[in-house]
Amino acid sequence: MKDEVIRILIADDHDIIRQGLKRIISFEEDMEVIFEAENGEKALKILNMHELDVVLLDCNMPIMNGIEALRNIKAKGDKIKVIMLTVENDRKTISEAINIGADGYMLKDSAGTEIADAIRTVHKGEKYIDKSLVSILFSDIKIKNKKALGILDNLSKREVEVLIKISKGHSNKEIGEQLYLSEKTIKNYATNLFRKINVEDRVKATIVAIENNINEYYINKYED
């Protein structure tokens, strides 16, 4: 057993979802589900009484939904990390969550394979977005050249490569393996490019990348 155990709250109005997530997490030695809640109001009461690390928060719940609960958590400035659980057709809600400042975004039907990675990622202070959610969530984003005209020109070739990988939902570790660089080096590249394009995290960087058609930009500028 590792010294530091990530303490988790699962908030979802479907018992079968809570129990499924709880079972998945039970196989991980460095994390534990401490509390469960069936709505946002109960989740907030638990958070007011107990010190936890990560909340898995369903977007759509009765009494108080996940968005309102997220808004309350972030308004208080709590250090707890929040991963939003959503379904494929819930783009508008997830866009709200992005603007409020959620730490992670996952599709419910893919949570089983990636939930542990997501929890560890947000716990150490990084943003996480489900790979399958990237294309679904941003598939209808239009290219808005006037919004960020030439913003990618501020990036080096390597930074553009890293941003392309980020926009496809890859973690720093995965990008490092693909580019034969250390995870720390990739984190430094990410920090620098976030500053250059004026965003705070990898989710908002993904939006900028897609709005500016980054794949076509790379081909036109760097490939024959």
VMD Tcl script that draws the C-alpha trace (Angstrom):
set ca {
  {0.00 0.00 0.00}
  {1.34 3.38 -0.94}
  {1.72 6.01 1.76}
  {-0.61 8.53 0.12}
  {-4.10 7.29 -0.65}
  {-6.26 9.50 -2.87}
  {-9.57 10.01 -1.07}
  {-12.53 10.03 -3.44}
  {-16.21 11.01 -3.47}
  {-18.47 9.63 -6.20}
  {-21.57 11.72 -6.90}
  {-24.05 10.13 -9.33}
  {-27.79 9.54 -9.05}
  {-27.51 6.03 -10.52}
  {-26.47 3.45 -7.95}
  {-25.22 1.09 -10.66}
  {-22.79 3.76 -11.90}
  {-21.52 4.47 -8.39}
  {-21.00 0.81 -7.64}
  {-19.28 0.20 -10.98}
  {-16.83 3.06 -10.41}
  {-16.30 2.00 -6.82}
  {-15.42 -1.53 -7.94}
  {-12.95 -0.26 -10.56}
  {-11.25 1.99 -8.01}
  {-11.13 -0.81 -5.42}
  {-8.41 -2.53 -7.49}
  {-6.10 0.49 -7.17}
  {-3.83 0.52 -4.11}
  {-3.29 4.29 -4.11}
  {-6.95 5.38 -4.06}
  {-10.12 4.73 -2.10}
  {-13.78 5.73 -2.39}
  {-14.62 7.27 0.98}
  {-18.11 8.66 0.29}
  {-20.95 8.42 -2.23}
  {-23.73 10.91 -3.02}
  {-26.80 10.74 -5.25}
  {-27.01 14.47 -5.95}
  {-24.96 17.64 -5.90}
  {-26.49 18.98 -2.71}
  {-25.48 15.91 -0.73}
  {-22.03 15.99 -2.31}
  {-21.50 19.58 -1.12}
  {-22.61 18.68 2.42}
  {-20.06 15.86 2.49}
  {-17.31 18.15 1.19}
  {-18.12 20.73 3.85}
  {-17.62 18.13 6.57}
  {-14.72 16.06 5.24}
  {-11.37 16.66 3.58}
  {-11.18 14.73 0.31}
  {-8.94 14.81 -2.76}
  {-11.03 14.04 -5.87}
  {-14.74 14.17 -6.73}
  {-16.25 12.21 -9.61}
  {-19.25 14.38 -10.41}
  {-22.12 13.41 -12.69}
  {-23.26 16.36 -14.81}
  {-26.96 15.50 -14.60}
  {-28.40 14.78 -11.15}
  {-31.66 15.71 -9.37}
  {-32.01 18.41 -6.67}
  {-28.65 19.95 -7.60}
  {-26.89 18.99 -10.83}
  {-23.16 18.57 -11.30}
  {-22.66 21.98 -12.90}
  {-24.13 23.83 -9.91}
  {-22.14 21.65 -7.53}
  {-18.97 22.38 -9.53}
  {-19.73 26.10 -9.45}
  {-20.04 25.98 -5.66}
  {-16.83 23.97 -5.22}
  {-14.77 26.30 -7.42}
  {-16.30 29.45 -5.88}
  {-15.07 28.33 -2.48}
  {-11.56 27.88 -3.83}
  {-11.28 24.35 -2.48}
  {-8.20 22.39 -3.45}
  {-10.27 19.32 -4.24}
  {-10.10 18.19 -7.87}
  {-13.30 17.61 -9.84}
  {-13.76 15.13 -12.70}
  {-17.03 15.58 -14.58}
  {-18.82 12.46 -15.80}
  {-20.96 12.96 -18.89}
  {-22.63 11.26 -21.83}
  {-21.83 11.67 -25.50}
  {-24.54 14.22 -26.38}
  {-23.88 16.56 -23.43}
  {-21.57 19.05 -25.18}
  {-23.25 22.17 -23.86}
  {-22.94 21.06 -20.25}
  {-19.29 20.12 -20.65}
  {-18.58 23.51 -22.25}
  {-20.04 25.09 -19.12}
  {-17.84 22.87 -16.96}
  {-14.76 23.96 -18.93}
  {-15.57 27.62 -18.33}
  {-16.15 27.03 -14.61}
  {-12.85 25.20 -14.30}
  {-13.39 21.46 -13.90}
  {-10.19 19.45 -13.67}
  {-11.23 16.45 -15.76}
  {-13.88 15.28 -18.22}
  {-14.87 11.69 -18.90}
  {-17.53 9.81 -20.81}
  {-19.41 7.43 -18.55}
  {-19.08 4.50 -20.93}
  {-15.28 4.83 -21.12}
  {-14.68 5.56 -17.45}
  {-13.89 1.92 -16.75}
  {-10.70 1.86 -18.78}
  {-9.27 5.25 -17.91}
  {-10.71 6.29 -14.56}
  {-7.60 5.49 -12.53}
  {-5.38 7.48 -14.92}
  {-7.80 10.40 -14.76}
  {-7.84 10.42 -10.96}
  {-4.05 10.30 -10.68}
  {-3.64 13.00 -13.35}
  {-5.94 15.56 -11.72}
  {-4.65 14.71 -8.24}
  {-1.17 15.82 -9.24}
  {-2.50 19.09 -10.61}
  {-2.93 18.41 -14.32}
  {-6.08 18.53 -16.43}
  {-7.51 15.35 -17.92}
  {-9.84 14.84 -20.86}
  {-11.07 11.46 -22.08}
  {-9.54 10.74 -25.50}
  {-12.88 9.76 -27.00}
  {-14.43 12.94 -25.63}
  {-11.95 15.18 -27.47}
  {-13.37 14.48 -30.93}
  {-16.97 14.33 -29.72}
  {-16.86 17.50 -27.69}
  {-15.06 19.68 -30.24}
  {-16.32 18.17 -33.50}
  {-18.60 21.15 -34.12}
  {-16.11 23.89 -33.24}
  {-15.77 26.24 -36.20}
  {-12.48 27.70 -37.30}
  {-12.37 31.27 -35.99}
  {-9.31 32.88 -37.55}
  {-10.32 36.36 -36.44}
  {-10.46 35.18 -32.81}
  {-6.83 34.10 -32.66}
  {-5.22 35.24 -35.90}
  {-1.68 33.93 -36.16}
  {-1.60 32.70 -32.57}
  {0.14 29.46 -33.56}
  {2.93 31.46 -35.22}
  {4.18 32.27 -31.72}
  {4.99 28.61 -31.14}
  {8.11 26.68 -32.08}
  {7.80 23.59 -34.24}
  {8.25 21.36 -31.20}
  {5.59 23.28 -29.26}
  {3.18 22.85 -32.17}
  {3.92 19.11 -32.15}
  {3.21 18.94 -28.42}
  {0.00 20.95 -28.83}
  {-1.19 18.57 -31.56}
  {-0.67 15.65 -29.18}
  {-2.44 17.50 -26.35}
  {-5.39 18.25 -28.64}
  {-5.75 14.51 -29.24}
  {-6.06 13.84 -25.53}
  {-2.58 12.43 -24.86}
  {-0.99 12.83 -21.43}
  {2.47 14.34 -20.92}
  {3.85 10.85 -20.32}
  {2.35 9.52 -23.56}
  {3.62 12.51 -25.54}
  {7.10 12.04 -24.08}
  {7.12 8.40 -25.18}
  {5.97 9.33 -28.69}
  {8.52 12.14 -29.10}
  {11.35 10.35 -27.23}
  {11.51 13.06 -24.57}
  {11.10 12.98 -20.80}
  {7.74 13.69 -19.19}
  {9.33 16.69 -17.43}
  {10.51 18.12 -20.77}
  {7.00 17.78 -22.22}
  {5.55 19.48 -19.17}
  {7.96 22.40 -19.72}
  {6.95 22.64 -23.39}
  {3.27 22.58 -22.38}
  {3.77 25.31 -19.77}
  {5.54 27.54 -22.30}
  {3.01 27.05 -25.09}
  {0.09 27.64 -22.70}
  {1.66 30.99 -21.81}
  {2.17 31.89 -25.49}
  {-1.42 31.16 -26.49}
  {-2.78 32.65 -23.25}
  {-4.57 29.63 -21.75}
  {-4.43 28.07 -18.30}
  {-4.71 24.37 -19.07}
  {-4.67 21.62 -21.69}
  {-8.44 21.61 -22.25}
  {-8.52 25.28 -23.24}
  {-5.34 24.69 -25.26}
  {-7.22 21.97 -27.14}
  {-9.98 24.43 -27.99}
  {-7.44 26.91 -29.37}
  {-5.74 24.15 -31.37}
  {-8.96 22.99 -32.98}
  {-10.29 26.50 -33.60}
  {-7.07 27.24 -35.49}
  {-7.02 23.96 -37.44}
  {-3.66 22.96 -36.01}
  {-3.13 19.84 -38.12}
  {-3.50 21.80 -41.38}
  {-1.31 24.56 -39.94}
  {1.47 22.07 -39.20}
  {1.29 20.48 -42.65}
  {1.36 23.85 -44.42}
  {4.21 25.30 -42.37}
  {6.47 22.36 -41.60}
  {5.83 19.67 -44.20}
  {6.40 19.75 -47.92}
}
mol new
graphics top color blue
foreach p $ca { graphics top sphere $p radius 0.5 }
foreach p [lrange $ca 0 end-1] q [lrange $ca 1 end] { graphics top cylinder $p $q radius 0.2 }
display resetview
